[in-house]
Amino acid sequence: MTADPERSGEPAGKTDPESADRSAHWERVRRLASRARRDRECFDPPADPPDEERAMTYLREGVGPAISVYVEGRTGGSLAAFSEVEVSLLEDAVCTWLALYARCYGVERDVDVSIRQAAELLVDTRNVADVAAVLTRVPDDDSGAR
């Protein structure tokens, strides 16, 4: 099954067999996935890295909200059963933003992390910049940046 973040649902009266698998967070997940895709497609590396402000924007406006959706769904009053598609979209979005964060520091890094791992790390550290630093190893200890 291929995740399509642009798909927003079926017209009223028509049932989508996949919609039964979607959580109440589907629209937020879809919007975040679309934004991550656009951010990746539009990314131009900084001419003189690091671009710390831009890196932090990817964390504050991307990674943080994506993890937040997952945490809210897993800890709220009614436990959200995220579909495989939703989890995949959230994970892809977080990995995309973390890779863009690293590129803002001039580092090419493929990030492969589950949304659950990222969420647990955020709960432990309470700081999205710390999450990014742990998962990407950027900035490195020698740079003194962050």
C-alpha positions as CSV (number, residue, x, y, z in Angstrom):
1,M,0.0,0.0,0.0
2,T,1.5,3.4,-1.0
3,A,0.9,6.4,1.2
4,D,-0.6,9.3,-0.6
5,P,-0.4,12.4,1.6
6,E,-2.3,14.5,-0.9
7,R,-5.4,12.4,-0.6
8,S,-7.9,14.0,1.8
9,G,-10.8,11.5,1.7
10,E,-13.8,10.6,-0.3
11,P,-16.9,12.6,-1.1
12,A,-19.8,12.4,1.3
13,G,-21.7,9.3,1.0
14,K,-18.9,7.3,-0.6
15,T,-16.8,5.0,1.6
16,D,-13.1,4.5,1.3
17,P,-12.0,1.1,2.6
18,E,-8.7,2.7,3.9
19,S,-10.5,5.4,5.8
20,A,-11.6,2.9,8.4
21,D,-7.9,2.5,9.2
22,R,-7.2,6.2,9.7
23,S,-7.0,7.7,13.1
24,A,-8.7,11.0,14.1
25,H,-5.2,12.6,13.5
26,W,-5.2,11.7,9.7
27,E,-5.6,15.3,8.5
28,R,-2.7,16.6,10.6
29,V,-0.6,13.6,9.6
30,R,-1.4,14.3,5.9
31,R,-0.6,18.0,6.2
32,L,2.7,17.3,7.9
33,A,3.7,14.7,5.3
34,S,2.9,17.1,2.5
35,R,4.9,19.9,4.1
36,A,7.9,17.6,4.6
37,R,7.8,16.6,1.0
38,R,7.6,20.3,-0.1
39,D,10.5,21.2,2.2
40,R,12.6,18.5,0.8
41,E,11.8,19.4,-2.8
42,C,12.5,23.1,-2.2
43,F,15.6,22.7,-0.1
44,D,18.7,24.7,-1.2
45,P,21.8,24.1,0.9
46,P,23.1,27.1,2.8
47,A,26.0,28.8,1.0
48,D,27.9,29.2,4.3
49,P,26.9,26.5,6.8
50,P,25.8,26.3,9.4
51,D,22.4,28.0,9.0
52,E,21.3,27.4,12.6
53,E,18.1,29.5,12.4
54,R,16.9,27.5,9.4
55,A,17.8,24.2,11.0
56,M,15.8,25.2,14.1
57,T,12.8,26.1,11.9
58,Y,12.8,22.5,10.6
59,L,12.7,21.3,14.2
60,R,10.1,23.7,15.5
61,E,7.8,23.6,12.6
62,G,8.4,20.1,11.4
63,V,9.9,17.5,13.8
64,G,8.2,18.9,16.9
65,P,4.7,19.0,15.5
66,A,5.1,15.5,13.9
67,I,6.2,14.0,17.2
68,S,3.5,15.9,19.0
69,V,0.8,14.3,16.8
70,Y,2.1,10.9,17.7
71,V,2.5,11.6,21.4
72,E,-1.0,13.1,21.6
73,G,-2.5,10.1,19.8
74,R,-0.7,7.6,22.0
75,T,-1.2,9.4,25.4
76,G,-4.6,11.2,25.0
77,G,-7.8,10.1,26.6
78,S,-8.6,7.7,23.8
79,L,-5.6,5.8,22.5
80,A,-5.3,6.5,18.7
81,A,-4.7,3.4,16.6
82,F,-2.5,5.0,13.9
83,S,-2.7,3.1,10.6
84,E,0.5,1.8,9.0
85,V,0.2,4.6,6.4
86,E,0.0,7.2,9.1
87,V,3.0,5.9,11.0
88,S,4.9,5.6,7.8
89,L,4.0,9.2,6.8
90,L,5.1,10.5,10.2
91,E,8.3,8.6,10.2
92,D,9.2,9.8,6.7
93,A,8.4,13.4,7.6
94,V,10.5,13.3,10.8
95,C,13.4,11.6,8.9
96,T,13.1,14.2,6.1
97,W,13.2,17.1,8.5
98,L,16.1,15.7,10.5
99,A,18.1,15.2,7.2
100,L,17.3,18.8,6.2
101,Y,18.4,19.9,9.7
102,A,21.7,18.2,9.2
103,R,22.1,19.7,5.7
104,C,21.7,23.1,7.3
105,Y,25.0,22.3,9.1
106,G,26.6,21.1,5.8
107,V,26.2,17.4,6.7
108,E,24.7,14.9,4.4
109,R,23.0,12.4,6.6
110,D,20.3,9.8,6.0
111,V,18.3,9.5,9.1
112,D,16.3,6.3,9.8
113,V,14.3,6.5,13.1
114,S,10.9,5.3,14.1
115,I,8.4,7.8,15.2
116,R,8.2,6.0,18.5
117,Q,12.0,6.3,19.1
118,A,11.8,10.0,18.3
119,A,8.8,10.5,20.6
120,E,10.5,8.6,23.5
121,L,13.6,10.7,23.1
122,L,11.6,14.0,23.1
123,V,9.7,12.9,26.3
124,D,13.1,12.1,27.9
125,T,14.9,15.3,26.8
126,R,12.0,17.7,26.5
127,N,13.9,19.5,23.9
128,V,13.6,19.0,20.1
129,A,17.1,20.3,19.5
130,D,18.5,17.6,21.8
131,V,16.4,15.0,19.9
132,A,17.9,16.2,16.6
133,A,21.5,16.3,18.0
134,V,21.2,12.7,19.3
135,L,19.6,11.3,16.2
136,T,21.8,13.1,13.6
137,R,25.0,13.6,15.6
138,V,24.8,17.2,14.3
139,P,26.2,19.5,15.3
140,D,29.2,17.5,16.4
141,D,30.8,18.0,19.8
142,D,33.7,20.0,18.3
143,S,31.6,22.6,16.6
144,G,30.2,24.2,19.7
145,A,27.1,25.2,17.8
146,R,23.5,24.8,19.0
